Amino acid sequence: MPAKMPIKKSPAAKAAQSKPAAPAAAPPPPPAEESSAKVPDNPAVIPETPAPAPEVPAAEASATEPAPQAVEAPAPEAPAEEKAPEPPAPKDEPPSAPGNLSLDGIEATSISLRWKTPETEGTFAIDGYLIEYKKEGSTEWVSANKELSISTHYKITNLTTGEKILVRVKAVSKAGNSDPTALDHEVLIREIVDRPKIRLPRYLRQTFVKHVGEAVNLVIPFQGKPKPQVTWTKNGQPLDPKQASVRNSDSDSILFIRKAERKDSGVYELSVQIDDLVDKAKIDIKIAERPGPPKSIKLVDVWGFNAALEWTPPGDDGNAEITGYTLQKSDKKTGEWFTVLENYRQTNCTVSDLIIGNSYFFRVFSENLCGLSEKSTVTKACAVIKKAESTYKPPEYAECTLAEAPKFTQALNDRTSTNGYTTKLYCSVRGSPKPKVVWMKNQMEIREDPKFRSLVNQGVCSLEIRKPCPFDGGVYTCKAINSLGEATVDCKLCIKAPQ
């Protein structure tokens, strides 16, 4: 290693060294990677560190050399942020268990099953269903299907007649199998020739109504082989043999109530069962009676020929809907009741066409499907139809004048008569006062001449000419005269000789 040469310091340097030097910014530490990279392979050889440069006085340095530029110290590196631990990946969820596994049919060597899809599919879609069964006394579950069943029903075949098995089903997806859903009890493998089926009559498919005291006798046929087990319930409870009796045969069931009461009303259910195959039918039976009368009736108002009434529905409807009301009226004088309204559904009405001067009472009956109530509700107050107080004033008429000047309503007609044959001339006239009638021939008045006879009857004027001759021909005039004026009509008369 070469020896180090001593460095001589100038007087200016010594003076500057005696003065306190300004604090210099500490250089940043070298990166760890560089220091580690510069370590020599031979640890015995240590490289020399360069000697520090001699300090130069600030005044001398500024005079001889340009001032060095200030170098900004690099900001210290921020420590690296710590990463949060990643959450574990979610596990795949299998589907939920299938629902409502039930027996759909039994044969000599097979059974048919039916179920519902699971409520939730889980992480993946359902690939299918796995059906398993185990025999009575065994703990080993046997797969019934080699391939997954896509549908929600399956038929297990190649079973042994007479043995009992328990069946379960699972839903399968990529996430795994669901919990199993099993039948409630073991199934006996035997042949059912005819499935149980109830043939409910049409009239029993709606509410069956009977009156109180009547007998109820319902015959309900069914089918099923071998003989099914028949049970009856009322409102979900076992049937009381004291209230109703049941007789069953191979093909029907009879429900009999000797004397029906209102408490016998309810929903009766017939169940026909062979093993796990069940058929049910519900019958709604209603035992009704006549309703009670309306609670009250009130006379609201009376005016003119009318009376307004209101009433309230009955407290007892007889276990049936109120279908209407019947209203009657009674004259206080006679006491006889007459029907005013029938099958009236409202609880208020107005009765009209009452007789002035009479007094009336009213009563109302309630009605349901069994008929009218046995009693009625009668108004306490009496409706009095009063006479209207008024003074008659005769009407005033203008005086009518019947005076009229004479006027012929039927004129005279020209006539031709035969010599020696009597003839008549007719016309009609009206007027007031009664006009005077005068006959003229050729403008000469016919006076008292026995050959002519003049008559006036109800305004009809006639002139009779007895055995006329050619001399009697001419123009005849009829004149009517009264105080208001006169009127005339005329005609021509010809007399011809006989041939």
NUMITOR-562987 format. One line per 4 residues: number of its first residue (from 1); for each residue x, y, z of N, C-alpha, C. Coordinates in steps of 0.2 Angstrom, whole numbers. Each point is the difference from the previous one (the first is absolute). Example, Ala and Ser with C-alpha at 12.3 -4.5 7.8 and 13.67 -1.06 7.14 Angstrom:
2
1	66/-28/39/-4/6/0/4/6/0 ~ -2/5/-4/4/6/1/-4/5/3
END
This chain:
499
1	4/-6/0/-4/6/0/5/6/0 ~ -1/5/-4/5/6/-1/-2/4/6 ~ 6/4/2/-1/4/6/-3/6/-2 ~ -4/3/5/-4/6/-1/5/6/0
5	-1/5/-4/4/6/0/-3/5/4 ~ 4/4/5/-3/5/4/-2/6/-4 ~ -6/3/2/-2/6/-4/1/6/4 ~ 3/5/-3/2/6/3/-6/5/0
9	-2/3/5/-6/5/1/3/7/-1 ~ -4/4/-4/2/7/-1/-2/4/6 ~ 2/6/1/-2/4/6/-8/2/-1 ~ -2/1/-6/-7/1/0/-4/-6/2
13	2/-6/-2/-3/-6/2/0/0/8 ~ 6/1/3/0/0/7/-5/5/3 ~ -1/6/-3/-4/5/3/-7/-3/-1 ~ -2/-3/-5/-7/-2/-1/-1/-6/4
17	5/-4/2/-1/-6/4/-2/2/7 ~ 4/6/2/-2/3/7/-7/2/0 ~ -3/3/-5/-7/2/0/-5/-6/0 ~ -5/1/3/-5/-5/0/-3/-1/-7
21	0/-6/-2/-3/-1/-7/-7/-1/0 ~ -4/3/-5/-7/-1/-1/-2/-7/0 ~ -5/-2/3/-2/-7/0/-2/-2/-7 ~ 3/-6/-3/-2/-2/-6/-5/-5/0
25	-4/-1/-5/-6/-5/0/4/-7/-1 ~ -3/-4/4/3/-7/0/-2/-3/-6 ~ 5/-4/-3/-1/-3/-6/-5/-6/1 ~ -4/-2/-4/-5/-6/1/4/-6/0
29	-2/-4/4/3/-7/1/0/-4/-7 ~ 6/-3/-1/-1/-4/-7/-5/-6/1 ~ -3/-1/-6/-4/-6/0/3/-6/2 ~ -4/-4/4/2/-7/2/3/-4/-5
33	-4/0/-6/2/-4/-5/7/1/-3 ~ 2/7/-1/6/1/-3/6/-2/5 ~ -1/1/7/5/-2/4/1/-7/0 ~ -5/-4/0/0/-7/-1/3/-2/-6
37	-1/4/-5/3/-3/-7/7/2/0 ~ 3/5/3/7/2/0/5/-4/5 ~ -3/-5/3/4/-4/5/5/-4/-4 ~ 7/0/0/4/-4/-4/-1/-7/2
41	2/-5/-5/0/-7/2/5/-2/5 ~ 6/4/0/5/-2/6/-1/5/5 ~ -2/-3/6/-2/4/6/7/3/3 ~ 6/-3/-2/6/3/3/2/7/-3
45	-2/1/-7/1/6/-3/-5/5/0 ~ 1/5/4/-5/5/1/2/6/-4 ~ -5/2/-4/2/6/-5/1/6/5 ~ 4/5/-3/1/6/4/-6/4/-1
49	-2/4/5/-5/5/0/4/6/-2 ~ -3/4/-5/4/6/-2/0/5/6 ~ 6/3/1/0/5/5/-4/6/-1 ~ -3/3/5/-4/6/-1/4/6/-2
53	-3/4/-5/3/6/-3/1/5/6 ~ 6/3/-1/1/6/5/-4/5/0 ~ -2/3/6/-5/5/0/3/7/-2 ~ -3/3/-4/2/7/-3/-3/5/3
57	3/6/2/-4/5/3/-5/3/-5 ~ -6/2/3/-5/3/-4/2/6/-4 ~ 4/4/3/2/7/-4/4/-2/-5 ~ 5/-4/1/5/-2/-5/-3/-4/-6
61	-4/-4/2/-4/-4/-5/-4/4/-4 ~ -3/5/2/-4/4/-4/4/5/-4 ~ 6/1/2/4/5/-5/3/-4/-5 ~ 2/-6/1/4/-4/-5/-5/-4/-5
65	-5/-3/3/-4/-5/-3/-8/3/0 ~ -3/-2/-5/-8/1/1/-3/-4/5 ~ -5/3/3/-4/-3/6/-3/-6/-3 ~ 1/-5/3/-4/-7/-2/-8/1/1
69	-3/-3/-4/-8/0/0/-2/-4/6 ~ -5/2/3/-3/-3/6/-4/-7/-3 ~ 2/-5/3/-3/-6/-2/-5/-2/5 ~ -6/-1/-2/-6/-2/4/1/-7/2
73	-1/-1/7/1/-7/2/-6/-4/-2 ~ 1/-6/-2/-6/-4/-2/-5/-2/6 ~ -6/1/-1/-5/-2/6/1/-7/2 ~ 0/-1/6/0/-7/2/-6/-5/-3
77	2/-5/-2/-5/-5/-3/-5/-2/6 ~ -7/0/-2/-5/-2/5/0/-7/0 ~ -1/-2/6/0/-8/1/-6/-3/-4 ~ 1/-6/-2/-5/-3/-4/-6/-2/4
81	-6/1/-3/-6/-1/3/-1/-8/1 ~ -3/-1/6/-1/-7/2/-6/-2/-4 ~ 0/-6/-3/-6/-2/-4/-5/-4/5 ~ -7/1/0/-4/-3/4/-1/-8/-2
85	-1/-4/4/0/-7/-2/-6/-1/-4 ~ 1/-4/-5/-6/-2/-5/-5/-4/4 ~ -7/1/-1/-5/-4/3/0/-7/-4 ~ -1/-5/4/0/-7/-3/-6/0/-5
89	2/-4/-6/-5/-1/-5/-7/-3/2 ~ -6/3/-2/-6/-3/3/-1/-8/-3 ~ -3/-3/5/-1/-7/-1/-6/-1/-5 ~ 0/-5/-4/-5/-2/-4/-6/-3/4
93	-6/3/-1/-6/-2/4/-4/-5/-4 ~ -1/-6/3/-4/-5/-4/-8/2/0 ~ -4/-2/-4/-7/1/0/-3/-2/7 ~ -6/3/1/-4/-2/6/-4/-7/-2
97	-3/-3/5/-3/-6/-1/-6/0/-4 ~ -2/-5/-4/-6/0/-4/-6/1/5 ~ -6/2/-2/-6/0/4/-5/-4/-2 ~ -4/-2/6/-7/-3/-1/1/-7/-4
101	4/-4/2/1/-7/-3/-6/-4/2 ~ -4/-2/-6/-6/-4/1/0/-6/-4 ~ -4/-5/2/-1/-6/-4/-6/1/-5 ~ 2/-1/-7/-5/1/-5/-3/-6/-3
105	2/-6/2/-3/-6/-2/4/-6/2 ~ -3/-6/1/3/-6/2/-3/-5/-5 ~ 5/-4/-2/-1/-6/-4/3/-6/3 ~ -1/-6/-3/3/-6/3/7/0/1
109	4/3/-4/7/0/0/3/7/-1 ~ -4/5/1/3/7/-1/-4/5/4 ~ 3/6/1/-4/5/3/2/7/-4 ~ -4/4/0/1/7/-3/0/5/5
113	5/5/-1/1/5/5/-1/7/-3 ~ -1/5/4/-1/7/-3/3/4/6 ~ 3/6/-2/3/5/5/0/7/-4 ~ 2/4/4/0/7/-2/8/2/0
117	1/5/-5/7/3/0/2/3/6 ~ 7/0/2/2/4/6/-2/7/-1 ~ 0/3/6/-2/7/1/6/4/-3 ~ 6/-2/2/7/4/-3/4/-5/-4
121	3/2/-5/4/-4/-4/8/0/3 ~ 2/4/4/7/1/2/4/4/-5 ~ 6/-2/0/5/4/-4/-1/-2/-8 ~ -1/-6/-1/-1/-3/-7/-7/-2/-1
125	-2/-1/-7/-6/-2/-2/0/-8/2 ~ -6/-2/1/-2/-7/2/1/-4/-6 ~ 5/-6/0/1/-4/-5/-6/-6/-1 ~ -3/-1/6/-5/-6/0/-1/-2/7
129	-3/-6/1/-2/-2/6/2/-8/1 ~ 2/-1/6/2/-7/1/-5/-3/5 ~ -3/-6/-2/-5/-4/4/3/-6/3 ~ -1/-1/6/3/-5/4/-5/-4/4
133	1/-6/2/-5/-4/4/4/-5/4 ~ -3/-2/6/3/-5/4/-6/-5/2 ~ 2/-6/0/-5/-5/2/-1/0/8 ~ -6/-3/2/-1/0/7/5/-4/4
137	3/2/5/5/-3/4/7/1/-3 ~ 1/3/-5/6/1/-3/2/8/1 ~ 7/1/1/2/7/1/4/2/-7 ~ 0/-4/-5/3/2/-6/-5/3/-5
141	2/6/-2/-4/4/-5/2/-2/-7 ~ -4/-2/-4/1/-2/-7/-2/5/-5 ~ 4/2/-5/-2/5/-5/-5/-4/-5 ~ -6/4/-1/-5/-3/-5/1/2/-7
145	4/6/-1/1/2/-7/7/1/-1 ~ 3/-3/-6/7/0/-1/2/7/-3 ~ -5/3/-3/1/7/-3/-5/5/4 ~ 3/6/1/-5/5/4/-6/1/-4
149	-5/0/4/-7/2/-3/-1/7/-1 ~ -2/2/-5/-1/8/-2/-7/2/3 ~ -5/-4/-1/-7/2/2/0/-1/7 ~ -6/2/3/-2/0/7/-4/-6/1
153	0/-5/-4/-4/-7/2/4/-6/-3 ~ 0/-5/3/4/-6/-1/-4/-6/2 ~ 1/-5/-4/-3/-7/1/6/-5/2 ~ 0/-3/6/5/-5/2/-3/-7/-2
157	4/-4/-4/-3/-6/-3/4/-6/3 ~ -1/-6/-2/3/-6/2/1/-1/8 ~ -6/2/3/-1/-1/7/-3/-7/2 ~ 1/-2/6/-3/-7/2/-7/1/3
161	-5/-3/-2/-7/0/3/0/-2/7 ~ -3/4/4/0/-2/7/5/3/5 ~ 5/3/-3/5/3/5/-1/7/1 ~ 3/3/5/-1/7/2/6/4/-1
165	0/6/-3/5/4/-2/-1/7/3 ~ 6/3/1/-1/7/2/4/4/-6 ~ -3/5/-2/3/4/-6/2/7/2 ~ 5/2/-3/2/7/1/3/3/-7
169	0/7/-1/3/3/-6/4/6/2 ~ 5/1/-4/5/5/1/1/4/-7 ~ 1/7/1/2/4/-6/7/0/-1 ~ 3/0/-6/7/-1/-1/2/6/-5
173	5/3/2/3/6/-4/8/-1/1 ~ 4/5/-4/7/0/1/2/1/7 ~ -4/3/4/2/2/7/-1/-6/4 ~ -3/-5/-2/-1/-6/4/-7/-2/1
177	-2/-4/4/-7/-3/1/-3/4/5 ~ -7/1/0/-4/3/5/-1/-5/5 ~ -3/3/6/-3/-5/5/-5/-4/-3 ~ -1/-6/2/-5/-5/-3/-7/2/3
181	-5/-1/-4/-7/0/2/-3/-7/-1 ~ -3/-3/6/-2/-7/0/-7/0/2 ~ -4/-6/-2/-7/-1/1/0/0/8 ~ -6/1/2/-1/0/8/0/-8/2
185	-2/-4/-4/0/-7/3/2/-5/-6 ~ 1/-6/2/2/-5/-6/-6/-2/-4 ~ 1/-2/-6/-5/-1/-5/0/-8/-1 ~ -6/-3/0/-1/-7/-1/-1/-1/-8
189	4/-4/-3/-1/-1/-7/-5/-5/-1 ~ -6/2/-3/-5/-5/-2/-4/4/-5 ~ -4/-4/-4/-4/2/-5/-6/3/2 ~ -1/7/-2/-7/3/1/-3/0/-7
193	-6/-4/0/-3/-1/-6/-4/6/-3 ~ -3/4/5/-4/6/-1/2/5/5 ~ 2/6/-3/2/5/5/-6/3/3 ~ 0/2/6/-6/3/4/-2/7/-4
197	-7/0/-1/-3/6/-3/-7/1/2 ~ -1/6/3/-7/2/2/-4/3/-6 ~ -6/-3/-1/-4/3/-5/-6/4/4 ~ 2/7/1/-4/4/4/-6/2/-5
201	-6/-1/2/-6/3/-4/0/7/-1 ~ -3/2/-6/1/7/-2/-4/5/6 ~ -5/-2/2/-4/4/5/4/1/7 ~ 5/-4/1/4/1/6/6/4/-1
205	1/2/-6/6/5/-2/-1/7/2 ~ -6/2/2/-1/6/3/-4/-1/7 ~ -1/6/3/-2/-1/7/-7/-4/0 ~ 0/-5/5/-6/-4/0/-4/2/6
209	-7/2/-1/-4/4/5/-6/-5/2 ~ -1/0/6/-5/-4/3/-4/4/5 ~ -6/-1/1/-4/4/6/1/-4/6 ~ 0/4/6/0/-3/6/-5/-5/1
213	1/-6/3/-5/-5/1/0/-5/-6 ~ 3/1/-6/0/-4/-5/6/-5/0 ~ -1/-6/-3/5/-5/0/5/1/-6 ~ 6/-1/2/6/0/-5/2/-7/-2
217	0/-1/-6/2/-7/-3/4/1/-6 ~ 6/-1/1/5/1/-6/3/-6/-2 ~ -1/-2/-6/3/-6/-3/6/2/-5 ~ 6/-2/2/6/3/-4/4/-7/-3
221	-1/-1/-6/4/-6/-3/7/2/-1 ~ 4/-6/1/7/1/-1/3/-7/-4 ~ 6/0/-2/3/-6/-3/7/-1/3 ~ 2/-6/0/7/-2/3/0/-7/1
225	6/-3/-2/1/-7/1/7/-2/1 ~ 2/-3/6/-5/-3/5/-4/5/4 ~ -4/-2/4/-5/4/4/4/6/3 ~ -2/6/-1/4/5/3/-3/2/7
229	4/3/4/-2/2/7/-4/7/-1 ~ -6/0/3/-4/6/0/0/4/6 ~ 1/6/1/-1/4/6/-3/7/-2 ~ -4/2/5/-4/6/0/3/5/5
233	0/6/-1/2/5/5/-5/6/-1 ~ -1/4/5/-4/6/0/4/6/3 ~ 1/5/-5/4/6/2/7/-2/2 ~ 3/-5/-3/7/-3/2/0/-4/6
237	-6/-2/3/0/-4/6/-3/-6/-1 ~ 1/-6/4/-3/-6/-2/-8/1/1 ~ -4/-4/-3/-7/1/0/-3/-3/6 ~ -4/3/3/-4/-2/6/-5/-5/-1
241	0/-6/2/-5/-5/-2/-7/1/3 ~ 0/5/5/-6/1/3/-4/5/-4 ~ 3/4/-4/-3/5/-5/-2/-3/-7 ~ 5/-4/-2/-1/-3/-7/3/-7/0
245	-4/-4/-4/2/-7/-1/3/-1/-7 ~ 5/-4/-1/3/-2/-6/-1/-7/-2 ~ -2/-2/-6/0/-7/-2/4/-1/-6 ~ 5/-4/0/5/-1/-6/-1/-7/-3
249	0/0/-7/0/-6/-4/6/0/-4 ~ 1/-5/-5/5/0/-4/0/5/-6 ~ -6/3/-1/0/5/-5/-3/7/2 ~ -2/1/6/-3/6/2/1/1/7
253	-2/6/3/0/2/7/-6/4/1 ~ -4/-1/5/-6/4/2/1/3/6 ~ -2/7/0/0/4/6/-7/2/1 ~ -2/-2/6/-7/1/2/-1/3/7
257	-4/6/-1/-2/3/6/-8/0/1 ~ -2/-3/5/-7/-1/1/-4/6/0 ~ 1/5/5/-3/6/1/5/5/0 ~ 1/4/-5/5/5/-1/-1/6/5
261	5/3/3/0/6/4/5/5/-3 ~ 0/6/2/4/5/-2/7/-2/1 ~ 2/-3/6/7/-2/2/2/-5/-5 ~ -4/-3/-4/3/-5/-5/3/3/-6
265	-1/7/-1/3/3/-5/8/0/0 ~ 3/0/-6/7/-1/0/3/-2/-6 ~ 7/-1/-1/3/-3/-5/2/-7/1 ~ -3/-5/-3/1/-7/1/5/-2/-6
269	5/-4/2/5/-3/-4/0/-7/0 ~ -1/-3/-6/1/-7/-1/7/-2/-3 ~ 3/-5/3/7/-2/-2/-1/-8/-2 ~ 3/-1/-6/0/-7/-2/8/-2/-1
273	2/-5/3/8/-1/0/1/-7/-1 ~ 5/-1/-5/3/-7/0/8/1/0 ~ 3/-2/6/7/1/1/1/8/0 ~ 4/2/-4/2/7/0/-4/4/-6
277	-5/-4/-3/-4/4/-5/-6/2/3 ~ -2/6/0/-5/3/3/-4/5/-5 ~ -7/-1/1/-4/5/-3/-5/3/5 ~ -1/7/-1/-4/3/5/-5/4/-3
281	-6/1/3/-5/4/-2/-4/4/6 ~ -1/7/-1/-3/4/5/-7/1/-2 ~ -4/0/5/-8/2/-1/-1/5/6 ~ -3/6/-3/-2/5/4/-8/-1/2
285	-1/-1/6/-7/-2/2/-3/6/4 ~ -5/3/-1/-3/5/4/-7/-1/2 ~ -1/0/6/-7/-2/3/-3/7/2 ~ -6/2/-4/-2/7/1/-8/-1/3
289	-2/6/2/-7/0/2/-3/7/-1 ~ -6/1/1/-3/7/-1/4/5/4 ~ 1/6/-3/3/5/4/-5/3/6 ~ 3/4/4/-4/4/5/-3/6/-4
293	-4/4/4/-3/6/-3/5/6/0 ~ -1/5/-4/4/6/1/0/3/7 ~ 6/3/2/0/2/7/-5/6/1 ~ -1/4/-4/-4/6/1/-2/3/-7
297	-6/3/0/-2/4/-6/-3/7/3 ~ 2/5/-4/-1/7/2/-4/3/-6 ~ -5/4/2/-4/5/-4/4/6/0 ~ 3/2/-6/5/5/0/-4/7/-2
301	-5/0/-5/-3/6/-2/-6/-2/-3 ~ -5/5/0/-7/-1/-4/-1/6/-3 ~ -1/0/-7/-2/6/-3/-5/-2/-6 ~ -5/5/-1/-4/-2/-6/-3/-7/0
305	1/-4/-5/-3/-7/0/6/-5/1 ~ 6/3/3/5/-5/1/2/0/7 ~ 4/-6/2/3/-1/6/7/-3/-1 ~ 5/2/4/7/-2/-1/1/-5/7
309	3/-6/-2/2/-5/6/7/-2/-1 ~ 3/-2/6/6/-2/1/0/-6/5 ~ 4/-5/-1/1/-6/5/7/-3/0 ~ 1/-4/5/7/-3/1/0/-7/-2
313	5/-3/-2/0/-7/-2/-1/-4/7 ~ -2/-7/-1/-1/-4/6/6/-2/3 ~ 0/-1/7/5/-2/4/2/-8/-2 ~ -5/-4/-2/2/-7/-2/-2/-1/-7
317	5/-1/-4/-1/-1/-7/-2/-8/-2 ~ -1/-4/5/-2/-7/-1/6/-4/-3 ~ 6/2/0/6/-3/-2/0/0/-8 ~ -3/5/-3/0/1/-7/-1/7/-2
321	2/2/-6/0/7/-2/-7/3/0 ~ -1/6/2/-7/3/-1/-1/2/-7 ~ -5/-3/-3/-1/2/-7/-5/5/-2 ~ -3/3/5/-5/5/-1/-5/1/6
325	-4/5/-1/-5/2/5/-7/1/-3 ~ -5/-2/4/-7/1/-3/-4/5/5 ~ -2/5/-3/-4/6/3/-7/0/-1 ~ -4/1/5/-7/0/0/-3/6/3
329	-6/2/-2/-4/6/3/-7/-3/3 ~ -2/4/5/-7/-2/2/-3/7/2 ~ -7/0/-3/-4/6/2/-3/-1/7 ~ 1/6/4/-2/0/7/-8/-2/0
333	-4/2/-5/-7/-2/0/-1/-7/0 ~ 3/-3/-5/-2/-7/-2/5/-5/4 ~ 6/1/1/5/-4/3/2/-6/-4 ~ -1/1/-6/2/-6/-5/7/2/-3
337	4/-5/-1/7/2/-2/1/-2/-8 ~ 3/5/-3/1/-1/-7/7/1/-2 ~ 3/-4/-4/7/0/-2/2/6/-5 ~ 5/4/2/2/5/-4/6/-1/-4
341	5/-4/3/6/-1/-3/2/-8/2 ~ 3/-3/-5/3/-7/1/7/0/-3 ~ 4/-5/3/7/-1/-2/3/7/0 ~ -1/4/4/3/7/0/7/0/4
345	5/2/-3/7/-2/3/2/6/4 ~ -2/6/0/2/6/4/-4/0/6 ~ 3/4/5/-3/1/7/-4/7/0 ~ -2/3/-5/-4/6/0/-4/0/-6
349	-6/3/0/-4/1/-5/-5/6/1 ~ -4/1/-6/-5/5/1/-6/-3/-3 ~ -6/0/4/-6/-3/-2/-4/6/-3 ~ -3/-1/-6/-4/5/-3/-7/-2/-1
353	-4/5/-3/-7/-2/-2/-4/-2/6 ~ 1/4/6/-4/-1/6/-6/4/-1 ~ -6/-2/4/-6/4/-1/-1/5/5 ~ -2/6/-2/0/6/4/-6/-1/5
357	2/1/7/-5/0/5/1/-7/4 ~ 4/-5/-3/1/-6/3/6/0/4 ~ 1/-5/5/5/-1/4/3/-7/-1 ~ 7/-1/0/3/-6/-2/5/-2/5
361	1/-7/1/5/-3/3/4/-4/-5 ~ 6/-1/2/5/-4/-5/3/-6/4 ~ 2/-5/-3/4/-5/3/5/-3/-6 ~ 5/-3/2/5/-3/-4/2/-7/2
365	1/-4/-5/3/-7/1/7/-1/-3 ~ 4/-3/3/7/-2/-3/-1/-7/-3 ~ 5/-1/-5/-1/-6/-5/7/-3/-1 ~ 1/-6/0/6/-4/-3/-3/-6/-4
369	5/-4/-1/-2/-6/-5/-5/-4/3 ~ -1/0/7/-5/-4/3/-7/3/0 ~ 0/6/-2/-7/3/0/0/7/5 ~ -6/2/1/-1/6/4/1/-1/7
373	2/5/4/0/-1/8/-7/-1/2 ~ 0/-4/6/-7/-2/2/-3/6/3 ~ 3/5/3/-3/6/3/3/6/-4 ~ -4/5/1/2/7/-3/1/5/5
377	2/6/-3/1/6/4/-4/5/-2 ~ -4/3/5/-6/5/-2/2/7/2 ~ -2/5/-4/1/6/2/-4/2/7 ~ 3/4/4/-3/2/6/-5/6/-2
381	3/5/-4/-4/6/-2/-5/-2/-6 ~ -5/4/0/-5/-1/-5/1/6/-5 ~ 0/-2/-7/1/5/-5/-7/3/-2 ~ -2/6/2/-6/3/-1/1/4/-7
385	-4/-1/-5/0/3/-6/-6/6/1 ~ 3/6/1/-5/6/1/-3/3/-6 ~ -6/3/1/-2/3/-6/3/7/0 ~ 1/2/-6/3/7/-1/-5/5/1
389	1/5/4/-5/6/1/1/5/-5 ~ -6/1/-4/0/4/-6/-7/3/-1 ~ -1/6/-3/-6/3/-1/-1/0/-8 ~ -6/-3/-2/-1/-1/-7/-2/7/-3
393	3/2/-5/-1/6/-3/-2/-1/-8 ~ -6/0/-2/-2/-2/-6/3/5/-6 ~ 2/-3/-5/4/4/-5/-5/5/-4 ~ 3/5/-2/-4/5/-3/1/-1/-8
397	-6/0/-3/0/-1/-7/-3/6/-4 ~ 3/2/-5/-3/6/-4/-6/-2/-3 ~ -5/5/-1/-7/-1/-2/1/-2/-8 ~ -4/-6/-1/1/-2/-7/-7/2/-4
401	1/3/-6/-5/2/-4/-1/-5/-5 ~ -7/-2/0/-2/-6/-5/-3/3/-6 ~ -1/7/0/-4/3/-6/4/-1/-6 ~ -4/-1/-6/4/-2/-6/-5/2/-6
405	2/3/-5/-4/2/-6/-1/-7/-3 ~ -6/0/-4/-2/-6/-4/6/-2/-5 ~ 0/-6/0/5/-3/-5/-2/-7/-2 ~ 0/-1/-7/-2/-6/-3/5/-5/1
409	-1/-6/3/5/-5/0/-1/-5/-6 ~ -6/0/-3/-1/-5/-6/-4/5/-5 ~ 2/0/-6/-3/5/-5/-5/-5/-3 ~ -4/4/-4/-5/-3/-4/3/-3/-7
413	-2/-6/-2/2/-3/-6/-5/1/-6 ~ 2/1/-6/-4/0/-6/-3/-7/0 ~ -7/0/-2/-4/-6/-1/-4/0/-6 ~ -1/-6/-3/-5/-1/-5/-5/-5/2
417	-6/2/-1/-6/-4/2/-5/-1/-6 ~ -4/-5/1/-5/-2/-5/-6/3/1 ~ -4/2/-5/-6/3/1/-5/-5/3 ~ -3/3/6/-5/-3/4/3/-4/6
421	6/-1/0/3/-3/6/3/5/5 ~ -2/-1/6/2/4/6/7/0/1 ~ 3/6/1/8/0/1/1/5/6 ~ 6/-1/3/2/4/6/7/4/-1
425	1/6/2/6/3/0/3/0/8 ~ 7/-1/1/3/0/7/6/4/0 ~ 1/3/6/6/4/2/0/0/7 ~ 6/2/3/0/1/8/4/6/1
429	-2/3/6/2/7/2/1/0/8 ~ 4/4/2/1/1/7/1/7/2 ~ -1/2/6/0/7/2/-3/1/7 ~ 2/5/3/-3/2/7/-1/7/0
433	-5/3/2/-7/-4/2/-2/-4/-7 ~ -5/-4/1/-2/-5/-5/-3/5/-6 ~ 3/-2/-6/-2/5/-5/-7/-2/-3 ~ -3/5/-3/-7/-1/-4/2/-2/-7
437	-4/-5/-2/2/-3/-7/-6/2/-5 ~ 2/3/-5/-5/2/-5/2/-3/-7 ~ -5/-3/-4/1/-3/-6/-2/4/-6 ~ 3/1/-5/-2/4/-6/1/-4/-6
441	-5/2/-5/1/-3/-7/0/6/-5 ~ 6/0/-3/1/5/-5/0/7/3 ~ 3/0/6/1/6/4/-7/3/3 ~ -5/-5/0/-6/2/3/-2/-4/5
445	-2/3/6/-1/-4/6/-6/-5/-1 ~ 1/-6/3/-5/-5/0/-4/1/6 ~ -6/2/-1/-4/1/6/-4/-6/1 ~ -6/1/3/-5/-6/2/-3/-3/-6
449	4/-4/-3/-2/-4/-6/-1/-7/1 ~ -6/-3/-1/0/-7/2/4/-5/-4 ~ 3/3/-6/4/-5/-4/7/-1/4 ~ 2/5/4/6/0/3/0/-1/7
453	4/-4/3/0/-1/7/8/1/3 ~ 1/5/4/7/1/3/0/-2/7 ~ 6/-4/1/1/-3/7/7/2/2 ~ 1/1/7/7/1/3/1/-4/6
457	5/-5/0/0/-5/5/8/0/2 ~ 2/2/6/7/0/2/5/3/-5 ~ -2/6/-3/4/3/-5/-1/-3/-7 ~ -3/-5/-1/-1/-3/-7/-7/3/-3
461	1/4/-5/-5/3/-4/-3/-4/-6 ~ -6/-1/0/-3/-4/-6/-6/4/-3 ~ 0/-1/-7/-6/3/-4/-3/-6/-4 ~ -6/-1/2/-4/-6/-4/-4/4/-6
465	0/-3/-6/-3/3/-5/-5/-6/-3 ~ -6/1/1/-5/-6/-1/-2/0/-8 ~ 1/-5/-3/-2/-1/-7/1/6/-4 ~ 7/1/-1/2/6/-4/-2/-1/-7
469	-1/6/-3/-1/0/-8/5/4/-3 ~ 1/0/-6/5/4/-3/0/7/2 ~ -5/3/2/0/7/2/3/1/7 ~ 1/-6/4/3/1/6/8/0/0
473	3/-1/-6/7/0/-1/2/7/1 ~ 7/1/2/3/6/1/6/0/5 ~ 1/6/2/6/1/5/-3/1/7 ~ 1/-5/5/-2/1/7/5/2/4
477	-2/4/5/5/3/5/-2/-1/7 ~ 5/-1/4/-2/-1/7/4/5/4 ~ -3/4/4/3/6/3/-1/-1/8 ~ 5/1/4/0/-1/7/2/7/3
481	-4/2/5/0/7/2/0/0/8 ~ 5/3/3/-1/2/8/3/7/1 ~ 1/1/6/2/7/2/7/2/-2 ~ 4/-5/-1/7/1/-2/1/0/-8
485	-5/-2/-4/1/0/-7/-4/-5/-3 ~ 1/-1/-7/-3/-5/-4/4/-3/-4 ~ -2/-6/-3/4/-4/-5/-5/-3/-4 ~ 2/-1/-7/-5/-3/-5/4/-6/-4
489	-4/-5/-2/3/-5/-5/-6/-1/-5 ~ 2/-2/-6/-5/-1/-5/2/-6/-4 ~ -5/-2/-4/1/-6/-5/-5/1/-5 ~ 1/-4/-6/-4/0/-5/-4/-7/-1
493	-7/1/-1/-4/-6/0/-3/0/-7 ~ 0/-6/-3/-2/-1/-7/-6/-6/0 ~ -6/1/-3/-5/-4/0/-1/-3/-7 ~ 1/-6/-1/0/-3/-7/-6/-4/-1
497	-3/-1/-6/-6/-3/-1/2/-8/0 ~ -5/-4/2/1/-7/0/1/-3/-7 ~ 4/-5/-1/0/-3/-7/-5/-6/-1
END
